[in-house]
Amino acid sequence: MTSLQNRFNPQALAAGLVPQSREHWINVLLVVGLVGAAMLAHFLGERFYVNLASRIAIIAMAAVGLNLALGFGGMVSFGHAAFFGLGGYVAGISAYHAFNMTPVLGIGFMPEGSTQMLSIWLVTLLVSGLLGLVIGKISLGTSGVYFIMITLAFAQMMYYFANSWPAYGGEDGLPIYLRNELPLVDTNHNLTFFFIAAILLLISLWLSQRLMGSRFGAALTMAHLNPVRLATAGIDPRPVKLMAFVISAMIAGLAGALYADLNRFVGTNMLSWHFSGELIVIVILGGVGRLYGPLAGAILFVLMETWLGGVTQYWQFWLGLVLLGVVLFARGGLMGFLAGRSKDV
């Protein structure tokens, strides 16, 4: 009887208590395919494609963060570029001050910057979480289109602030002259950096799976589907959704720090509402609320941008057609089309 209940229990599915489904093997194929493509490109001497695989992994990680808020929590955030860009600027500003041996933000009692990724990641998680707490606390006082517009407004405020901040490049951006460091690892090696990004992506996916397989995940699902019923059970939906939003912001911020190191540059485009829109498109393409949907969506989006963008400057037109087809005929996204309607989470 227990196994029968688990089969129709999303939390049991997420916790791995049911037999492996078709979607599980598609998830494995996506990860193995991305890693295999990066390794093959490295052995063929194609550094561009190794970096392209790193870009896919990092953007997929940012989309994993958004999927936690949007797919599982029902919070349509149009401002996740704020957290992504903030992570990038943490990495860039830290490297800038470490290179110049000056205190961070020019404040005397502040420490000099650091080129250590572990320190940068820790600071990124803290400041992204704090910003997510502030934005989430204010935004969750609204719903629907008002929630969307408030998250967008916060992201645009940060975009224009960075754009008018000449100390850190303003609209010209901030270069990172040397890629930040990780103990015992050569981060300047392209394949090594890919594995760093891929491992962090897998950790973010594992964290999402564990969260959605826990009581917190059950409460978040109910806060999305029927908040009134959750409240009558004695659980306030807003703190649950706020916690999911904060964790989502932290994952997106960490992805931004990696993205800045990948490009050795951080610019205001990382804070632009265009990037927030791209993340939403990626989640929809892969499958809203699908655990590995962000990875599938990121692969499809980046490959279309790269290959079609090399053929025509109007590649967004074809992306729009694909997105329209997904919305009309494959409501579960690419993962739903390949694996069917049932979800692993």
C-alpha positions as a Markdown table, in Angstrom:
| # | Residue | x | y | z |
|---|---|---|---|---|
| 1 | Met | 0.0 | 0.0 | 0.0 |
| 2 | Thr | 2.9 | 2.3 | 0.8 |
| 3 | Ser | 4.6 | 1.9 | -2.5 |
| 4 | Leu | 1.2 | 2.6 | -4.3 |
| 5 | Gln | 0.9 | 5.8 | -2.3 |
| 6 | Asn | 4.5 | 6.8 | -3.1 |
| 7 | Arg | 3.8 | 6.3 | -6.8 |
| 8 | Phe | 1.3 | 9.2 | -6.8 |
| 9 | Asn | 3.2 | 11.3 | -4.3 |
| 10 | Pro | 5.3 | 14.1 | -5.8 |
| 11 | Gln | 7.4 | 14.4 | -2.7 |
| 12 | Ala | 8.1 | 10.6 | -2.7 |
| 13 | Leu | 9.0 | 10.9 | -6.4 |
| 14 | Ala | 11.5 | 13.7 | -5.6 |
| 15 | Ala | 13.0 | 11.8 | -2.7 |
| 16 | Gly | 13.7 | 8.8 | -5.0 |
| 17 | Leu | 11.2 | 6.4 | -3.4 |
| 18 | Val | 9.7 | 5.1 | -6.6 |
| 19 | Pro | 11.1 | 3.2 | -9.6 |
| 20 | Gln | 13.1 | 5.1 | -12.0 |
| 21 | Ser | 10.9 | 6.7 | -14.7 |
| 22 | Arg | 11.5 | 7.7 | -18.3 |
| 23 | Glu | 12.1 | 11.2 | -17.1 |
| 24 | His | 14.9 | 10.0 | -14.8 |
| 25 | Trp | 16.8 | 8.6 | -17.8 |
| 26 | Ile | 16.2 | 11.7 | -19.8 |
| 27 | Asn | 17.7 | 13.7 | -16.9 |
| 28 | Val | 20.7 | 11.4 | -16.9 |
| 29 | Leu | 21.1 | 11.7 | -20.7 |
| 30 | Leu | 21.0 | 15.5 | -20.5 |
| 31 | Val | 23.8 | 15.6 | -17.9 |
| 32 | Val | 25.9 | 12.9 | -19.6 |
| 33 | Gly | 25.4 | 14.6 | -22.9 |
| 34 | Leu | 26.5 | 18.0 | -21.7 |
| 35 | Val | 29.6 | 16.6 | -19.9 |
| 36 | Gly | 30.4 | 14.3 | -22.9 |
| 37 | Ala | 30.2 | 17.2 | -25.3 |
| 38 | Ala | 32.5 | 19.4 | -23.2 |
| 39 | Met | 35.1 | 16.6 | -23.0 |
| 40 | Leu | 34.9 | 15.8 | -26.7 |
| 41 | Ala | 35.3 | 19.5 | -27.5 |
| 42 | His | 38.4 | 19.6 | -25.3 |
| 43 | Phe | 40.0 | 16.6 | -26.8 |
| 44 | Leu | 39.4 | 18.1 | -30.3 |
| 45 | Gly | 40.9 | 21.4 | -29.2 |
| 46 | Glu | 37.7 | 23.3 | -29.6 |
| 47 | Arg | 38.0 | 25.7 | -26.7 |
| 48 | Phe | 35.0 | 27.7 | -27.9 |
| 49 | Tyr | 32.6 | 24.8 | -27.4 |
| 50 | Val | 34.1 | 23.9 | -24.0 |
| 51 | Asn | 33.3 | 27.5 | -22.9 |
| 52 | Leu | 29.8 | 27.2 | -24.6 |
| 53 | Ala | 29.2 | 24.1 | -22.4 |
| 54 | Ser | 30.2 | 26.1 | -19.4 |
| 55 | Arg | 27.8 | 28.9 | -20.4 |
| 56 | Ile | 25.0 | 26.4 | -20.7 |
| 57 | Ala | 25.7 | 24.9 | -17.2 |
| 58 | Ile | 25.8 | 28.4 | -15.6 |
| 59 | Ile | 22.7 | 29.7 | -17.3 |
| 60 | Ala | 20.9 | 26.4 | -16.4 |
| 61 | Met | 21.9 | 27.0 | -12.8 |
| 62 | Ala | 20.4 | 30.5 | -12.8 |
| 63 | Ala | 17.3 | 29.0 | -14.4 |
| 64 | Val | 17.2 | 26.3 | -11.6 |
| 65 | Gly | 17.0 | 29.2 | -9.1 |
| 66 | Leu | 14.1 | 30.8 | -11.0 |
| 67 | Asn | 12.4 | 27.4 | -11.4 |
| 68 | Leu | 12.3 | 27.1 | -7.7 |
| 69 | Ala | 10.4 | 30.4 | -7.4 |
| 70 | Leu | 8.3 | 30.2 | -10.6 |
| 71 | Gly | 7.8 | 26.5 | -11.3 |
| 72 | Phe | 7.4 | 25.2 | -7.8 |
| 73 | Gly | 6.3 | 28.4 | -5.9 |
| 74 | Gly | 4.2 | 30.0 | -8.6 |
| 75 | Met | 6.1 | 33.3 | -8.2 |
| 76 | Val | 6.6 | 34.9 | -11.7 |
| 77 | Ser | 9.7 | 36.9 | -11.0 |
| 78 | Phe | 10.8 | 39.3 | -13.8 |
| 79 | Gly | 13.7 | 40.5 | -11.7 |
| 80 | His | 16.0 | 37.5 | -11.3 |
| 81 | Ala | 18.7 | 39.3 | -13.3 |
| 82 | Ala | 19.1 | 41.5 | -10.2 |
| 83 | Phe | 20.5 | 38.5 | -8.3 |
| 84 | Phe | 22.5 | 37.2 | -11.3 |
| 85 | Gly | 24.1 | 40.5 | -11.9 |
| 86 | Leu | 24.7 | 41.1 | -8.2 |
| 87 | Gly | 26.7 | 37.9 | -8.1 |
| 88 | Gly | 28.7 | 39.0 | -11.1 |
| 89 | Tyr | 29.5 | 42.4 | -9.6 |
| 90 | Val | 30.6 | 40.7 | -6.3 |
| 91 | Ala | 33.1 | 38.6 | -8.3 |
| 92 | Gly | 34.2 | 41.6 | -10.4 |
| 93 | Ile | 34.5 | 44.1 | -7.6 |
| 94 | Ser | 36.4 | 41.6 | -5.4 |
| 95 | Ala | 38.9 | 40.8 | -8.2 |
| 96 | Tyr | 39.3 | 44.5 | -9.0 |
| 97 | His | 40.2 | 45.5 | -5.5 |
| 98 | Ala | 42.5 | 42.5 | -5.1 |
| 99 | Phe | 44.3 | 43.5 | -8.2 |
| 100 | Asn | 44.7 | 47.1 | -7.1 |
| 101 | Met | 45.2 | 46.2 | -3.4 |
| 102 | Thr | 42.6 | 48.8 | -2.3 |
| 103 | Pro | 39.7 | 48.4 | 0.2 |
| 104 | Val | 36.3 | 47.3 | -1.2 |
| 105 | Leu | 34.0 | 50.1 | -2.1 |
| 106 | Gly | 36.8 | 52.5 | -1.2 |
| 107 | Ile | 35.9 | 52.4 | 2.5 |
| 108 | Gly | 39.0 | 52.4 | 4.7 |
| 109 | Phe | 37.9 | 49.8 | 7.2 |
| 110 | Met | 36.7 | 47.3 | 4.5 |
| 111 | Pro | 39.1 | 44.5 | 3.6 |
| 112 | Glu | 40.9 | 44.4 | 0.3 |
| 113 | Gly | 39.3 | 42.3 | -2.4 |
| 114 | Ser | 39.9 | 38.6 | -2.8 |
| 115 | Thr | 40.6 | 36.3 | -5.8 |
| 116 | Gln | 39.5 | 33.2 | -3.9 |
| 117 | Met | 36.3 | 31.7 | -5.4 |
| 118 | Leu | 35.2 | 30.2 | -2.1 |
| 119 | Ser | 35.3 | 33.6 | -0.4 |
| 120 | Ile | 33.6 | 35.2 | -3.3 |
| 121 | Trp | 30.9 | 32.5 | -3.4 |
| 122 | Leu | 30.2 | 32.9 | 0.3 |
| 123 | Val | 29.8 | 36.7 | 0.0 |
| 124 | Thr | 27.6 | 36.2 | -3.1 |
| 125 | Leu | 25.3 | 33.8 | -1.3 |
| 126 | Leu | 25.0 | 36.2 | 1.7 |
| 127 | Val | 24.3 | 39.4 | -0.3 |
| 128 | Ser | 22.0 | 37.7 | -2.8 |
| 129 | Gly | 20.1 | 36.1 | 0.0 |
| 130 | Leu | 19.8 | 39.5 | 1.8 |
| 131 | Leu | 18.6 | 41.2 | -1.4 |
| 132 | Gly | 16.2 | 38.3 | -2.1 |
| 133 | Leu | 14.8 | 38.7 | 1.4 |
| 134 | Val | 14.2 | 42.4 | 0.9 |
| 135 | Ile | 12.7 | 42.1 | -2.6 |
| 136 | Gly | 10.7 | 39.0 | -1.6 |
| 137 | Lys | 9.3 | 40.6 | 1.6 |
| 138 | Ile | 8.0 | 43.6 | -0.4 |
| 139 | Ser | 6.9 | 41.7 | -3.5 |
| 140 | Leu | 5.0 | 39.0 | -1.7 |
| 141 | Gly | 2.7 | 41.7 | -0.3 |
| 142 | Thr | 1.2 | 41.7 | -3.8 |
| 143 | Ser | 0.2 | 39.1 | -6.3 |
| 144 | Gly | -0.3 | 38.5 | -10.1 |
| 145 | Val | 0.9 | 41.3 | -12.4 |
| 146 | Tyr | 1.8 | 43.5 | -9.4 |
| 147 | Phe | 4.3 | 41.0 | -8.2 |
| 148 | Ile | 5.8 | 40.8 | -11.7 |
| 149 | Met | 6.1 | 44.6 | -11.9 |
| 150 | Ile | 7.7 | 45.0 | -8.5 |
| 151 | Thr | 10.4 | 42.4 | -9.1 |
| 152 | Leu | 11.0 | 44.1 | -12.5 |
| 153 | Ala | 11.2 | 47.5 | -10.9 |
| 154 | Phe | 13.9 | 46.3 | -8.3 |
| 155 | Ala | 16.0 | 44.8 | -11.1 |
| 156 | Gln | 15.8 | 48.0 | -13.2 |
| 157 | Met | 16.8 | 50.1 | -10.2 |
| 158 | Met | 19.9 | 48.0 | -9.8 |
| 159 | Tyr | 20.6 | 48.1 | -13.6 |
| 160 | Tyr | 20.5 | 52.0 | -13.7 |
| 161 | Phe | 22.5 | 52.2 | -10.5 |
| 162 | Ala | 25.3 | 50.0 | -11.9 |
| 163 | Asn | 25.0 | 51.9 | -15.2 |
| 164 | Ser | 25.7 | 55.2 | -13.4 |
| 165 | Trp | 28.5 | 53.9 | -11.1 |
| 166 | Pro | 31.7 | 55.1 | -12.8 |
| 167 | Ala | 33.9 | 53.7 | -10.0 |
| 168 | Tyr | 33.2 | 50.2 | -11.4 |
| 169 | Gly | 33.0 | 50.9 | -15.1 |
| 170 | Gly | 29.5 | 52.2 | -15.4 |
| 171 | Glu | 28.0 | 51.3 | -18.7 |
| 172 | Asp | 31.4 | 50.1 | -19.9 |
| 173 | Gly | 31.5 | 47.3 | -17.4 |
| 174 | Leu | 34.3 | 45.9 | -15.3 |
| 175 | Pro | 37.0 | 43.6 | -16.6 |
| 176 | Ile | 38.4 | 40.7 | -14.5 |
| 177 | Tyr | 42.0 | 40.5 | -15.6 |
| 178 | Leu | 42.7 | 37.1 | -14.1 |
| 179 | Arg | 40.1 | 34.4 | -13.4 |
| 180 | Asn | 39.5 | 34.0 | -9.7 |
| 181 | Glu | 41.1 | 31.0 | -8.0 |
| 182 | Leu | 40.1 | 27.8 | -6.3 |
| 183 | Pro | 42.4 | 25.8 | -4.0 |
| 184 | Leu | 44.3 | 22.9 | -5.7 |
| 185 | Val | 42.4 | 23.7 | -9.0 |
| 186 | Asp | 43.6 | 25.4 | -12.2 |
| 187 | Thr | 40.5 | 27.6 | -12.9 |
| 188 | Asn | 42.2 | 29.0 | -16.1 |
| 189 | His | 41.9 | 25.5 | -17.7 |
| 190 | Asn | 38.7 | 25.6 | -19.7 |
| 191 | Leu | 37.6 | 22.0 | -19.1 |
| 192 | Thr | 38.4 | 22.3 | -15.4 |
| 193 | Phe | 36.2 | 25.5 | -15.2 |
| 194 | Phe | 33.4 | 23.6 | -16.9 |
| 195 | Phe | 33.5 | 20.9 | -14.3 |
| 196 | Ile | 33.4 | 23.5 | -11.6 |
| 197 | Ala | 30.2 | 25.0 | -13.2 |
| 198 | Ala | 28.7 | 21.5 | -13.8 |
| 199 | Ile | 29.3 | 20.4 | -10.2 |
| 200 | Leu | 27.6 | 23.5 | -8.9 |
| 201 | Leu | 24.7 | 23.0 | -11.3 |
| 202 | Leu | 24.3 | 19.4 | -10.0 |
| 203 | Ile | 24.4 | 20.7 | -6.4 |
| 204 | Ser | 21.7 | 23.2 | -7.2 |
| 205 | Leu | 19.6 | 20.5 | -8.8 |
| 206 | Trp | 20.1 | 18.2 | -5.9 |
| 207 | Leu | 19.2 | 21.0 | -3.4 |
| 208 | Ser | 16.0 | 21.6 | -5.4 |
| 209 | Gln | 15.1 | 17.9 | -5.4 |
| 210 | Arg | 15.7 | 17.6 | -1.6 |
| 211 | Leu | 13.7 | 20.7 | -0.9 |
| 212 | Met | 10.7 | 19.6 | -3.0 |
| 213 | Gly | 11.0 | 16.1 | -1.4 |
| 214 | Ser | 10.7 | 17.5 | 2.1 |
| 215 | Arg | 7.8 | 18.9 | 4.1 |
| 216 | Phe | 8.9 | 22.4 | 3.0 |
| 217 | Gly | 8.4 | 21.3 | -0.6 |
| 218 | Ala | 4.9 | 20.0 | 0.2 |
| 219 | Ala | 4.1 | 23.3 | 1.9 |
| 220 | Leu | 5.5 | 25.3 | -1.1 |
| 221 | Thr | 3.4 | 23.3 | -3.5 |
| 222 | Met | 0.3 | 23.9 | -1.6 |
| 223 | Ala | 1.1 | 27.6 | -1.2 |
| 224 | His | 1.2 | 27.7 | -5.0 |
| 225 | Leu | -1.9 | 25.6 | -5.6 |
| 226 | Asn | -4.2 | 26.5 | -2.7 |
| 227 | Pro | -2.8 | 29.0 | -0.2 |
| 228 | Val | -6.1 | 29.3 | 1.6 |
| 229 | Arg | -6.1 | 25.6 | 2.3 |
| 230 | Leu | -2.5 | 25.7 | 3.6 |
| 231 | Ala | -3.5 | 28.6 | 5.9 |
| 232 | Thr | -6.4 | 26.7 | 7.3 |
| 233 | Ala | -3.9 | 23.9 | 8.1 |
| 234 | Gly | -2.1 | 26.4 | 10.3 |
| 235 | Ile | 0.8 | 27.3 | 8.0 |
| 236 | Asp | 1.2 | 30.9 | 6.7 |
| 237 | Pro | 2.0 | 30.6 | 3.0 |
| 238 | Arg | 4.0 | 33.9 | 2.8 |
| 239 | Pro | 7.0 | 32.7 | 4.9 |
| 240 | Val | 7.2 | 29.5 | 2.9 |
| 241 | Lys | 7.2 | 31.4 | -0.4 |
| 242 | Leu | 9.6 | 34.0 | 1.0 |
| 243 | Met | 12.1 | 31.2 | 1.9 |
| 244 | Ala | 11.8 | 29.7 | -1.6 |
| 245 | Phe | 12.4 | 33.1 | -3.1 |
| 246 | Val | 15.5 | 33.7 | -1.0 |
| 247 | Ile | 17.0 | 30.3 | -1.9 |
| 248 | Ser | 16.1 | 31.0 | -5.5 |
| 249 | Ala | 18.0 | 34.4 | -5.3 |
| 250 | Met | 21.1 | 32.8 | -3.8 |
| 251 | Ile | 21.3 | 30.1 | -6.5 |
| 252 | Ala | 20.9 | 32.8 | -9.3 |
| 253 | Gly | 23.5 | 35.0 | -7.6 |
| 254 | Leu | 26.1 | 32.2 | -7.4 |
| 255 | Ala | 25.5 | 31.5 | -11.1 |
| 256 | Gly | 26.2 | 35.2 | -11.8 |
| 257 | Ala | 29.5 | 35.0 | -10.0 |
| 258 | Leu | 30.5 | 32.0 | -12.1 |
| 259 | Tyr | 29.3 | 33.8 | -15.3 |
| 260 | Ala | 31.5 | 36.8 | -14.6 |
| 261 | Asp | 34.5 | 34.5 | -14.1 |
| 262 | Leu | 33.8 | 32.6 | -17.3 |
| 263 | Asn | 33.8 | 35.8 | -19.4 |
| 264 | Arg | 36.3 | 37.6 | -17.2 |
| 265 | Phe | 34.0 | 40.6 | -17.4 |
| 266 | Val | 30.9 | 41.9 | -15.7 |
| 267 | Gly | 28.6 | 44.3 | -17.4 |
| 268 | Thr | 25.2 | 45.9 | -16.8 |
| 269 | Asn | 23.7 | 43.5 | -19.3 |
| 270 | Met | 23.8 | 40.9 | -16.6 |
| 271 | Leu | 21.3 | 43.1 | -14.7 |
| 272 | Ser | 19.0 | 43.8 | -17.7 |
| 273 | Trp | 15.4 | 42.9 | -17.8 |
| 274 | His | 16.2 | 41.2 | -21.1 |
| 275 | Phe | 18.1 | 38.5 | -19.2 |
| 276 | Ser | 15.3 | 38.0 | -16.7 |
| 277 | Gly | 13.0 | 37.4 | -19.7 |
| 278 | Glu | 15.5 | 34.9 | -21.2 |
| 279 | Leu | 15.5 | 33.0 | -17.9 |
| 280 | Ile | 11.7 | 32.8 | -18.0 |
| 281 | Val | 11.8 | 31.6 | -21.6 |
| 282 | Ile | 14.4 | 29.0 | -20.7 |
| 283 | Val | 12.2 | 27.6 | -17.8 |
| 284 | Ile | 9.2 | 27.5 | -20.1 |
| 285 | Leu | 11.1 | 25.8 | -22.9 |
| 286 | Gly | 12.4 | 23.1 | -20.6 |
| 287 | Gly | 9.2 | 22.7 | -18.6 |
| 288 | Val | 7.9 | 24.8 | -15.8 |
| 289 | Gly | 8.2 | 22.8 | -12.5 |
| 290 | Arg | 10.3 | 20.1 | -14.0 |
| 291 | Leu | 13.4 | 19.4 | -12.0 |
| 292 | Tyr | 15.8 | 19.2 | -15.0 |
| 293 | Gly | 13.7 | 21.5 | -17.2 |
| 294 | Pro | 16.1 | 24.4 | -16.7 |
| 295 | Leu | 19.0 | 22.3 | -18.1 |
| 296 | Ala | 16.9 | 21.2 | -21.1 |
| 297 | Gly | 15.8 | 24.7 | -21.7 |
| 298 | Ala | 19.3 | 26.2 | -21.4 |
| 299 | Ile | 20.7 | 23.7 | -23.9 |
| 300 | Leu | 18.0 | 24.5 | -26.4 |
| 301 | Phe | 18.2 | 28.2 | -25.9 |
| 302 | Val | 22.0 | 28.6 | -26.1 |
| 303 | Leu | 22.3 | 26.3 | -29.1 |
| 304 | Met | 19.7 | 28.2 | -31.0 |
| 305 | Glu | 21.3 | 31.5 | -30.0 |
| 306 | Thr | 24.7 | 30.2 | -31.1 |
| 307 | Trp | 23.9 | 28.4 | -34.3 |
| 308 | Leu | 21.0 | 30.3 | -35.6 |
| 309 | Gly | 22.6 | 33.6 | -34.5 |
| 310 | Gly | 25.5 | 32.7 | -36.8 |
| 311 | Val | 23.2 | 32.3 | -39.7 |
| 312 | Thr | 20.8 | 35.2 | -39.2 |
| 313 | Gln | 20.5 | 38.2 | -36.9 |
| 314 | Tyr | 16.8 | 37.4 | -36.6 |
| 315 | Trp | 17.3 | 34.2 | -34.7 |
| 316 | Gln | 14.8 | 35.4 | -32.0 |
| 317 | Phe | 12.1 | 35.0 | -34.6 |
| 318 | Trp | 12.7 | 31.3 | -34.8 |
| 319 | Leu | 13.0 | 31.1 | -31.0 |
| 320 | Gly | 9.6 | 32.8 | -30.8 |
| 321 | Leu | 8.1 | 30.2 | -33.1 |
| 322 | Val | 9.6 | 27.4 | -30.9 |
| 323 | Leu | 8.3 | 29.0 | -27.8 |
| 324 | Leu | 4.9 | 29.5 | -29.3 |
| 325 | Gly | 4.8 | 25.8 | -30.3 |
| 326 | Val | 5.8 | 24.8 | -26.7 |
| 327 | Val | 3.1 | 26.9 | -25.2 |
| 328 | Leu | 0.4 | 25.7 | -27.6 |
| 329 | Phe | 1.3 | 22.0 | -28.1 |
| 330 | Ala | 3.8 | 21.0 | -25.3 |
| 331 | Arg | 2.6 | 22.5 | -22.1 |
| 332 | Gly | 5.1 | 20.5 | -20.2 |
| 333 | Gly | 8.0 | 22.0 | -22.2 |
| 334 | Leu | 10.7 | 19.9 | -23.8 |
| 335 | Met | 10.8 | 17.6 | -20.8 |
| 336 | Gly | 7.0 | 17.1 | -20.9 |
| 337 | Phe | 7.2 | 16.4 | -24.7 |
| 338 | Leu | 10.0 | 13.8 | -24.2 |
| 339 | Ala | 8.9 | 12.2 | -20.9 |
| 340 | Gly | 5.1 | 12.6 | -20.9 |
| 341 | Arg | 2.9 | 14.5 | -18.5 |
| 342 | Ser | 4.0 | 12.8 | -15.2 |
| 343 | Lys | 6.7 | 14.6 | -13.3 |
| 344 | Asp | 9.6 | 13.5 | -11.2 |
| 345 | Val | 8.8 | 16.2 | -8.7 |
